[in-house]
Amino acid sequence: MDIALILFAKIFSFLSKMFNLGNGSTWPGHIALSLKPSLINDILTKSQTQTIIVVGTNGKTTTTKLLETILKSNGKNVLLNSSGANLLNGIASSLLLNSSIAGKLSCDFAILELDENAFPKLIENLDPNYIVALNLFRDQLDRYGEINTIAKHWKTSMQKLSKAKLILNADDPQIAYLGKDTKLDTSYFGLNERFVETKTMPHAADSILCPNCGQALNFKGYYFSHLGIWECPDCKFRRPSNVFSSFSDYPLQGTYAKYDILAAVLTAREIGINDKQIVAALKEFKPAFGRQEEIVYKDKHVQLFLAKNPISFNQSLSTVKDLGAKTLLIILNDKIPDGLDVSWIWDVDFEQILDKNVNIIVSGLRAYDMAVRLKYAGFFVHIAQEIDEAINLSLQSLEKNEKLYILPNYSAMLTARKILTGKKIL
Amino acid sequence: MINNLSLTIGWLYPALMSTYGDRGNVLALQKRCEWRGIKVEIKPIDASSTNSDLASCDLLMMGGAQDTQQEVVAEDLIKKKKTFSELIEKGIPGLYICGGFQYLGQYYQTADGHKLIQLGILNMYTENPGGERLIGNVAIDAADLFGKQTILAGFENHGGRTILGKDIQPLGKVLKGFGSNDKAGEEGAVYKNTIGTYLHGPILPKNPELADYLIGKALEIKYKEKIELVALDDLLENEARLTIVKRLGIAL
């Protein structure tokens, strides 16, 4: 049975690549899982491979890439679920394609990036070695639902685990809650620096009620959104105190990337890699596709900053502003991987973050929604709905040696990247 | 003609009831007033506000929320019920989205059969039968409110189905999408100058007629005379709405 499935997946994937049938990366897994639901667990338990799971709304891909870089440069064989395939189908496909005919993996580590709904499903049948939980923000309510519900579901599903080591973000109350009263080995990362916000609650904040008792939390200060130093005045549940909060090298810009770097470094330390080896590895780090990725196109420098929900958008805006951006191309799509509802663009703090004289071009299937959002924020924008046309228009408006900053959401990023590199990722 | 027009917009529970872009509705009201020289004060109304804070508002807006947040708000709202109800009966215009809309009714029955008593200001109730949420782009015709065909477009995402009683009219007929409940082909509710709806998007920025309707009513109640609003350039707003209308295959 297993051999037949594995052969089928390998042949199917080979044929779909050969005849260019489009997305060959998740179909074999989809079919194999429906025939054998325990497939993922079977392969992983049969192999000597250690499993690292990465979950959270923002930063999964970057954290995975950081960990991959550290592990590989320290001589480990690493398997990843291929880009964007963070549902069970995609994971099953990756495992099938990389296993031997006997259904065994030869790699030392599998780093699996999972979406909010796939995570509890996967750990129903699997006790991974490490779980890295980054954050929970509102993202695609039409698909994932409300964050309180997600957090509760995660906590319940994790009760069955017995060997996993948890690496948790102490600054996010919902994530820190996963470590409360657990028998699992738990360590925390978080920031320890000057607060960006101390008084007012940033607008796009989500987790302001205590995940333990439901009272409003007290915050000493915020780093961004609802990440900060917090305590419940009622049940006294509070941010853990023993937190890994600084490292010597940060290979990416911005506060949000700092969290991803701390998470990856802390996980690497838990695995037994020392700081010297980690620093050396991070020197070779290249950003994941679309996440601060730099591309030269028609002799112009272009940098992509994925901006897929209010939090990642705000963080990307702050980062490009700090980098001195003068021309921005914002691309908004509403395809299935983006979420069909674009209401969240009204929770992005354009007014507070951007200077009024920045040159903005908007594009994508929902270009006019973005244009209206920016009009009400007091910006004048140029509109070009087609992405290739918008890229050309933006490049023409650049001054000599000026860099173009592109802020796309997910499917828009894939299209923009394909135009810029001439290559397809998915 | 009255000079120096001004409005106080009460934003109900901005921290707790602001899931997915409801701030856009407040921004649309504010900007469309300011572009016409009408002075605006945005007054957040929450647990720290008094009844007289609430009573000083000329126009109200309340968004939706997650379940936990909604329970916290319900506790406070009941303390303000009398003032709130008086404002609505007096014709103070307001826009109530999703969870905010459901609060105005008699009760909300949860998927597991619990009946949560709501404010009972509007003659309607909401039941959540469990199962599938109603999710997707939606377009309605609010002809009754505007006296002519007026297409409003947005995005709906709700588990509750709202059923209207007597003396309360729907906001519009569903052209494409589900509506307040998936059976009657109707969306939202209108009672005096209070408007309830499940349309996110947010609704006001890309449906400027509705924003102007609320502003016009607020001025009329405050200054006790009808005040003509200066026309604005709504090209972008209309294109944003047409994106959805075309996507839904509605012939214009």
Chai-1 contact restraints between the chains, C-beta under 6 A:
chainA,res_idxA,chainB,res_idxB,connection_type,confidence,min_distance_angstrom,max_distance_angstrom,comment,restraint_id
A,L141,B,Y20,contact,1.0,0.0,6.0,A-B,restraint_1
A,L141,B,N157,contact,1.0,0.0,6.0,A-B,restraint_2
A,D142,B,I135,contact,1.0,0.0,6.0,A-B,restraint_3
A,D142,B,N157,contact,1.0,0.0,6.0,A-B,restraint_4
A,E146,B,Q66,contact,1.0,0.0,6.0,A-B,restraint_5
A,N148,B,Q66,contact,1.0,0.0,6.0,A-B,restraint_6
A,N148,B,T68,contact,1.0,0.0,6.0,A-B,restraint_7
A,M201,B,A15,contact,1.0,0.0,6.0,A-B,restraint_8
A,L209,B,T68,contact,1.0,0.0,6.0,A-B,restraint_9
A,D341,B,F155,contact,1.0,0.0,6.0,A-B,restraint_10
A,S343,B,Y20,contact,1.0,0.0,6.0,A-B,restraint_11
A,S343,B,G21,contact,1.0,0.0,6.0,A-B,restraint_12
A,S343,B,H200,contact,1.0,0.0,6.0,A-B,restraint_13
A,S343,B,G201,contact,1.0,0.0,6.0,A-B,restraint_14
A,S343,B,P202,contact,1.0,0.0,6.0,A-B,restraint_15
A,W344,B,Y20,contact,1.0,0.0,6.0,A-B,restraint_16
A,W344,B,G21,contact,1.0,0.0,6.0,A-B,restraint_17
A,W346,B,G21,contact,1.0,0.0,6.0,A-B,restraint_18
A,W346,B,R23,contact,1.0,0.0,6.0,A-B,restraint_19
A,W346,B,G24,contact,1.0,0.0,6.0,A-B,restraint_20
A,W346,B,P202,contact,1.0,0.0,6.0,A-B,restraint_21
A,D347,B,G21,contact,1.0,0.0,6.0,A-B,restraint_22
A,Y368,B,L236,contact,1.0,0.0,6.0,A-B,restraint_23
A,Y368,B,E239,contact,1.0,0.0,6.0,A-B,restraint_24
A,Y368,B,A240,contact,1.0,0.0,6.0,A-B,restraint_25
A,Y368,B,T243,contact,1.0,0.0,6.0,A-B,restraint_26
A,D369,B,A240,contact,1.0,0.0,6.0,A-B,restraint_27
A,A371,B,L236,contact,1.0,0.0,6.0,A-B,restraint_28
A,V372,B,P205,contact,1.0,0.0,6.0,A-B,restraint_29
A,V372,B,L236,contact,1.0,0.0,6.0,A-B,restraint_30
A,V372,B,E237,contact,1.0,0.0,6.0,A-B,restraint_31
A,V372,B,A240,contact,1.0,0.0,6.0,A-B,restraint_32
A,K375,B,L236,contact,1.0,0.0,6.0,A-B,restraint_33
A,Y376,B,L27,contact,1.0,0.0,6.0,A-B,restraint_34
A,Y376,B,K31,contact,1.0,0.0,6.0,A-B,restraint_35
